[in-house]
Amino acid sequence: MGITSAIVLYAVVWFLTLLIIAPIRIKTQGDLGEVVPGTHAGSPEIHNLKKKLWITSGVAFVIWAILVAVVVSGMITMRDIDFFNRMG
């Protein structure tokens, strides 16, 4: 695996992890009972985004390290996932 592939893999894992972690423990305006006129009741009031970005980075790094270890070790190769037998 090249350095560019590793960076792209980390970016993909990071964004997917962010999409999973972002909605956890959000307090909306509707939950707090203080809806600002002109906004939706589901708009986040307390989101703790900085903390979630740090958590996302840590979790993504662990997942990324596992994926890199699997790819570099050769446990799973392209021939293993060649379902249509195109690689011979």
SULSULRA-V727234 format. One record per pair of residues at least 24 apart in sequence whose ideal C-beta (glycine too) atoms are under 10 Angstrom apart, sorted by the first residue. I is the first residue (numbers start at 1). GAP is how many residues later the second one is. D is the distance in Angstrom with one decimal. If there is no record, write none. Layout:
{{I:GAP:D} {I:GAP:D}}
This chain:
{{1:66:9.4} {1:67:6.4} {1:70:5.3} {1:71:5.9} {5:63:9.3} {5:66:8.5} {6:58:7.9} {6:61:9.4} {6:62:6.2} {6:65:9.1} {6:66:9.4} {7:57:9.9} {9:54:9.7} {9:55:6.2} {9:58:6.3} {9:59:7.1} {9:62:8.3} {10:47:9.6} {10:50:6.8} {10:51:7.6} {10:53:9.2} {10:54:4.8} {10:55:9.4} {10:57:9.1} {10:58:8.7} {11:49:9.1} {11:53:9.5} {12:48:9.3} {12:52:9.1} {12:55:9.8} {13:43:9.7} {13:46:8.9} {13:47:4.8} {13:48:8.5} {13:49:9.5} {13:50:5.2} {13:51:4.9} {13:52:9.8} {13:53:9.7} {13:54:7.0} {13:55:9.9} {14:39:9.5} {14:42:6.4} {14:43:6.9} {14:45:9.0} {14:46:4.2} {14:47:8.5} {14:49:9.1} {14:50:7.8} {15:41:8.8} {15:45:8.5} {16:40:9.6} {16:44:8.0} {16:47:8.7} {17:35:10.0} {17:38:8.7} {17:39:5.0} {17:40:8.5} {17:41:9.3} {17:42:5.3} {17:43:4.4} {17:44:9.4} {17:45:9.6} {17:46:6.8} {17:47:9.2} {18:31:10.0} {18:34:7.6} {18:35:7.5} {18:37:9.4} {18:38:4.7} {18:39:9.1} {18:41:9.4} {18:42:7.9} {19:37:9.3} {20:36:8.5} {20:39:8.6} {21:30:9.8} {21:31:5.4} {21:32:8.9} {21:34:5.9} {21:35:5.2} {21:38:7.1} {21:39:9.3} {22:25:8.0} {22:27:8.0} {22:30:6.1} {22:31:9.3} {22:34:8.0} {23:24:9.4} {23:29:9.6} {24:24:9.4} {24:28:7.6} {24:31:9.1} {25:26:9.6} {25:27:8.6} {26:26:9.4}}
